[in-house]
Amino acid sequence: MNLRTDLAMEDHALWRRSAKRQTKLSGVRAREETEGGVKITSVEILDEEGERALGKPRGTYVTLECMPAHEPAAFAAQSALLSRHIRALLPVGAHVLVAGLGNEAVTPDAVGPEALRNLIVTRHLKRTMPEVFAPFSTVSAIAPGVLGTTGMESAELLAAAVRQIQPDAVIAVDAVASCEPERLCAAVQLSTAGITPGSGVGNARAAIDRTTLGVPVLAIGVPTVMDLG
């Protein structure tokens, strides 16, 4: 069975499982650790050989698997851990454009637009009240929608926004696919390789990455779908 996943850690596990391989995969570096009850798996795809083996572009992929956090303190701890890993993959002090990808009218695809509802946007405030908002990073946001409702690729709209406001980096938040049900809505993948909107549901659009936008792209993917075919 050909299992489809957007998570590099799952691709790496499937590669090893396919022939009961225990040897190190050339072109790929992987490690696991646990912190505060959160399993953290890092997969670095280093070259073309690694790209061919896992079917993903080179870059760093960090997946955090979070247990259900019913207590406010546990949720805050997991959020802080995720925040630390996000900061480690972004330029220091960067002006960031956050893109909430997906269709807000379709629940499994609404992760990106919903993420923007809890975002503190500061670009305009830092311009008008620089002293008050000096401790904050410069953050802009955009929800580009989907091709079926806008007639434009998300990558096209983001490229135009990047040219206009010239951020140092883009954070693209989107729903992704997993091949393991226990990771649905319970894991987060951070990737420096960018993202291809729609790939999780087999409707891949133009890639959103450093090549297409001209600035570093950090993709944040939350698995909300899986292929049962």
NORJOSUL-V540081 format. One record per run of one state. SS is the DSSP state (2 for helix, 1 for strand, 0 for the rest). FROM is the first residue (numbers start at 1). TO is the last residue. Records with the same first field share a line. If there is no record, write none. Layout:
SS->FROM-TO / FROM-TO
//
This chain:
0->1-7 / 19-27 / 36-37 / 46-47 / 55-58 / 66-71 / 89-95 / 101-106 / 110-110 / 118-122 / 129-138 / 143-146 / 151-153 / 166-168 / 178-180 / 184-186 / 192-194 / 197-198 / 202-206 / 209-209 / 214-215 / 226-229
2->8-18 / 48-54 / 72-88 / 107-109 / 111-117 / 123-128 / 147-150 / 154-165 / 181-183 / 199-201 / 210-213
1->28-35 / 38-45 / 59-65 / 96-100 / 139-142 / 169-177 / 187-191 / 195-196 / 207-208 / 216-225
//
